[in-house]
């Protein structure tokens, strides 16, 4: 019984480590195109940046 609880806890810990181990942000992230759509266009309507 104790061995099975230990194995289940170890599997759960390994699952968390693999799922949450590293960030998913791209390595080449830059702010050059901040405020544009995925097509590189300026946002319109409710998606516009404040102050414009």
FIRODO-300921 format. One record per atom (N, C-alpha, C, O): residue number from 1; residue in three letters; chain; atom name; x, y, z. Coordinates in Angstrom, 3 decimals. Layout:
# residues N
seq, type, mol, atom, X, Y, Z
NUM, ala, A, CA, X, Y, Z
...
# end
This chain:
# residues 52
seq, type, mol, atom, X, Y, Z
1, unk, A, N, 0.838, -1.196, 0.000
1, unk, A, CA, 0.000, 0.000, 0.000
1, unk, A, C, 0.879, 1.254, 0.000
1, unk, A, O, 0.649, 2.162, -0.798
2, unk, A, N, 1.874, 1.315, 0.878
2, unk, A, CA, 2.732, 2.493, 0.936
2, unk, A, C, 3.541, 2.645, -0.350
2, unk, A, O, 3.781, 3.759, -0.815
3, unk, A, N, 3.954, 1.524, -0.912
3, unk, A, CA, 4.729, 1.579, -2.142
3, unk, A, C, 3.886, 2.113, -3.298
3, unk, A, O, 4.377, 2.912, -4.095
4, unk, A, N, 2.653, 1.697, -3.402
4, unk, A, CA, 1.799, 2.183, -4.482
4, unk, A, C, 1.484, 3.669, -4.316
4, unk, A, O, 1.413, 4.395, -5.308
5, unk, A, N, 1.296, 4.127, -3.096
5, unk, A, CA, 1.060, 5.558, -2.862
5, unk, A, C, 2.306, 6.351, -3.244
5, unk, A, O, 2.194, 7.423, -3.839
6, unk, A, N, 3.479, 5.845, -2.915
6, unk, A, CA, 4.729, 6.511, -3.275
6, unk, A, C, 4.890, 6.573, -4.790
6, unk, A, O, 5.275, 7.611, -5.328
7, unk, A, N, 4.602, 5.483, -5.476
7, unk, A, CA, 4.730, 5.462, -6.933
7, unk, A, C, 3.744, 6.421, -7.604
7, unk, A, O, 4.091, 7.092, -8.577
8, unk, A, N, 2.532, 6.483, -7.090
8, unk, A, CA, 1.539, 7.412, -7.642
8, unk, A, C, 1.981, 8.854, -7.414
8, unk, A, O, 1.848, 9.692, -8.306
9, unk, A, N, 2.503, 9.147, -6.231
9, unk, A, CA, 2.986, 10.501, -5.933
9, unk, A, C, 4.178, 10.858, -6.822
9, unk, A, O, 4.284, 11.993, -7.286
10, unk, A, N, 5.062, 9.914, -7.058
10, unk, A, CA, 6.220, 10.159, -7.913
10, unk, A, C, 5.782, 10.405, -9.354
10, unk, A, O, 6.311, 11.301, -10.011
11, unk, A, N, 4.838, 9.637, -9.848
11, unk, A, CA, 4.333, 9.835, -11.210
11, unk, A, C, 3.651, 11.198, -11.347
11, unk, A, O, 3.809, 11.875, -12.363
12, unk, A, N, 2.897, 11.597, -10.327
12, unk, A, CA, 2.240, 12.902, -10.338
12, unk, A, C, 3.276, 14.022, -10.360
12, unk, A, O, 3.120, 14.994, -11.098
13, unk, A, N, 4.330, 13.894, -9.560
13, unk, A, CA, 5.381, 14.908, -9.524
13, unk, A, C, 6.095, 14.999, -10.872
13, unk, A, O, 6.387, 16.098, -11.342
14, unk, A, N, 6.376, 13.866, -11.489
14, unk, A, CA, 7.024, 13.883, -12.798
14, unk, A, C, 6.117, 14.493, -13.859
14, unk, A, O, 6.589, 15.193, -14.756
15, unk, A, N, 4.845, 14.237, -13.762
15, unk, A, CA, 3.898, 14.830, -14.702
15, unk, A, C, 3.886, 16.349, -14.575
15, unk, A, O, 3.873, 17.059, -15.580
16, unk, A, N, 3.891, 16.846, -13.341
16, unk, A, CA, 3.922, 18.290, -13.138
16, unk, A, C, 5.218, 18.900, -13.655
16, unk, A, O, 5.209, 19.988, -14.231
17, unk, A, N, 6.320, 18.210, -13.452
17, unk, A, CA, 7.595, 18.736, -13.923
17, unk, A, C, 7.642, 18.829, -15.440
17, unk, A, O, 8.152, 19.808, -15.983
18, unk, A, N, 7.128, 17.844, -16.115
18, unk, A, CA, 7.162, 17.885, -17.575
18, unk, A, C, 6.152, 18.885, -18.125
18, unk, A, O, 6.405, 19.507, -19.156
19, unk, A, N, 5.019, 19.048, -17.462
19, unk, A, CA, 3.995, 19.973, -17.944
19, unk, A, C, 4.351, 21.422, -17.647
19, unk, A, O, 4.034, 22.310, -18.439
20, unk, A, N, 4.998, 21.672, -16.532
20, unk, A, CA, 5.263, 23.046, -16.087
20, unk, A, C, 6.759, 23.339, -16.020
20, unk, A, O, 7.169, 24.275, -15.333
21, unk, A, N, 7.559, 22.579, -16.698
21, unk, A, CA, 9.005, 22.680, -16.544
21, unk, A, C, 9.645, 23.932, -17.088
21, unk, A, O, 10.523, 24.498, -16.436
22, unk, A, N, 9.237, 24.391, -18.269
22, unk, A, CA, 9.908, 25.536, -18.851
22, unk, A, C, 8.889, 26.455, -19.507
22, unk, A, O, 7.800, 26.006, -19.863
23, unk, A, N, 9.218, 27.725, -19.675
23, unk, A, CA, 8.286, 28.662, -20.292
23, unk, A, C, 8.100, 28.358, -21.775
23, unk, A, O, 8.973, 27.766, -22.410
24, unk, A, N, 6.977, 28.760, -22.313
24, unk, A, CA, 6.678, 28.470, -23.706
24, unk, A, C, 6.832, 29.698, -24.602
24, unk, A, O, 6.455, 29.654, -25.773
25, unk, A, N, 7.372, 30.775, -24.078
25, unk, A, CA, 7.561, 31.974, -24.891
25, unk, A, C, 8.636, 31.714, -25.941
25, unk, A, O, 9.594, 30.985, -25.681
26, unk, A, N, 8.488, 32.289, -27.096
26, unk, A, CA, 9.504, 32.082, -28.131
26, unk, A, C, 10.846, 32.652, -27.693
26, unk, A, O, 10.895, 33.650, -26.975
27, unk, A, N, 11.917, 32.030, -28.115
27, unk, A, CA, 13.248, 32.482, -27.708
27, unk, A, C, 13.606, 33.822, -28.332
27, unk, A, O, 14.373, 34.589, -27.749
28, unk, A, N, 13.064, 34.112, -29.503
28, unk, A, CA, 13.420, 35.337, -30.206
28, unk, A, C, 12.349, 36.420, -30.012
28, unk, A, O, 12.072, 37.191, -30.931
29, unk, A, N, 11.760, 36.476, -28.841
29, unk, A, CA, 10.715, 37.470, -28.599
29, unk, A, C, 11.310, 38.878, -28.613
29, unk, A, O, 12.346, 39.129, -27.998
30, unk, A, N, 10.647, 39.789, -29.317
30, unk, A, CA, 11.082, 41.181, -29.350
30, unk, A, C, 9.837, 42.063, -29.328
30, unk, A, O, 8.732, 41.604, -29.619
31, unk, A, N, 10.025, 43.300, -28.989
31, unk, A, CA, 8.894, 44.225, -28.921
31, unk, A, C, 8.827, 45.116, -30.158
31, unk, A, O, 8.171, 46.157, -30.127
32, unk, A, N, 9.484, 44.732, -31.232
32, unk, A, CA, 9.482, 45.555, -32.445
32, unk, A, C, 8.086, 45.700, -33.037
32, unk, A, O, 7.725, 46.776, -33.514
33, unk, A, N, 7.302, 44.631, -33.012
33, unk, A, CA, 5.976, 44.686, -33.609
33, unk, A, C, 4.873, 44.721, -32.558
33, unk, A, O, 3.760, 44.265, -32.819
34, unk, A, N, 5.162, 45.251, -31.385
34, unk, A, CA, 4.153, 45.364, -30.330
34, unk, A, C, 3.046, 46.305, -30.785
34, unk, A, O, 3.312, 47.383, -31.317
35, unk, A, N, 1.818, 45.891, -30.573
35, unk, A, CA, 0.684, 46.735, -30.932
35, unk, A, C, 0.165, 46.493, -32.327
35, unk, A, O, -0.691, 47.243, -32.797
36, unk, A, N, 0.654, 45.469, -33.007
36, unk, A, CA, 0.149, 45.149, -34.333
36, unk, A, C, -0.586, 43.812, -34.283
36, unk, A, O, -0.443, 43.045, -33.331
37, unk, A, N, -1.361, 43.552, -35.305
37, unk, A, CA, -2.059, 42.279, -35.390
37, unk, A, C, -1.088, 41.201, -35.878
37, unk, A, O, 0.071, 41.485, -36.180
38, unk, A, N, -1.569, 39.987, -35.946
38, unk, A, CA, -0.703, 38.910, -36.424
38, unk, A, C, -0.339, 39.079, -37.896
38, unk, A, O, 0.574, 38.421, -38.396
39, unk, A, N, -1.056, 39.963, -38.587
39, unk, A, CA, -0.744, 40.247, -39.995
39, unk, A, C, 0.154, 41.474, -40.139
39, unk, A, O, 0.509, 41.849, -41.257
40, unk, A, N, 0.526, 42.105, -39.022
40, unk, A, CA, 1.389, 43.278, -39.060
40, unk, A, C, 0.656, 44.585, -39.242
40, unk, A, O, 1.286, 45.629, -39.403
41, unk, A, N, -0.676, 44.549, -39.218
41, unk, A, CA, -1.477, 45.764, -39.405
41, unk, A, C, -1.769, 46.408, -38.049
41, unk, A, O, -1.690, 45.758, -37.006
42, unk, A, N, -2.110, 47.701, -38.086
42, unk, A, CA, -2.498, 48.400, -36.862
42, unk, A, C, -3.869, 47.900, -36.413
42, unk, A, O, -4.733, 47.658, -37.256
43, unk, A, N, -4.093, 47.737, -35.098
43, unk, A, CA, -5.389, 47.269, -34.613
43, unk, A, C, -6.479, 48.322, -34.821
43, unk, A, O, -6.206, 49.521, -34.867
44, unk, A, N, -7.705, 47.850, -34.944
44, unk, A, CA, -8.835, 48.750, -35.173
44, unk, A, C, -9.904, 48.536, -34.112
44, unk, A, O, -9.953, 47.483, -33.477
45, unk, A, N, -10.754, 49.528, -33.923
45, unk, A, CA, -11.904, 49.409, -33.032
45, unk, A, C, -11.512, 49.177, -31.578
45, unk, A, O, -10.652, 49.867, -31.032
46, unk, A, N, -12.156, 48.196, -30.966
46, unk, A, CA, -11.934, 47.962, -29.541
46, unk, A, C, -10.551, 47.392, -29.245
46, unk, A, O, -10.159, 47.320, -28.081
47, unk, A, N, -9.800, 46.982, -30.275
47, unk, A, CA, -8.475, 46.431, -30.089
47, unk, A, C, -7.359, 47.469, -30.175
47, unk, A, O, -6.182, 47.137, -30.035
48, unk, A, N, -7.736, 48.735, -30.408
48, unk, A, CA, -6.727, 49.788, -30.496
48, unk, A, C, -6.044, 49.996, -29.157
48, unk, A, O, -6.642, 49.791, -28.101
49, unk, A, N, -4.796, 50.402, -29.213
49, unk, A, CA, -4.054, 50.710, -27.992
49, unk, A, C, -4.552, 52.032, -27.422
49, unk, A, O, -4.918, 52.928, -28.182
50, unk, A, N, -4.572, 52.170, -26.093
50, unk, A, CA, -5.017, 53.422, -25.489
50, unk, A, C, -4.092, 54.583, -25.874
50, unk, A, O, -2.894, 54.389, -26.078
51, unk, A, N, -4.652, 55.770, -25.969
51, unk, A, CA, -3.868, 56.948, -26.276
51, unk, A, C, -3.795, 57.261, -27.753
51, unk, A, O, -3.120, 58.210, -28.151
52, unk, A, N, -4.463, 56.493, -28.557
52, unk, A, CA, -4.440, 56.791, -29.995
52, unk, A, C, -5.735, 57.450, -30.405
52, unk, A, O, -5.915, 57.781, -31.577
# end
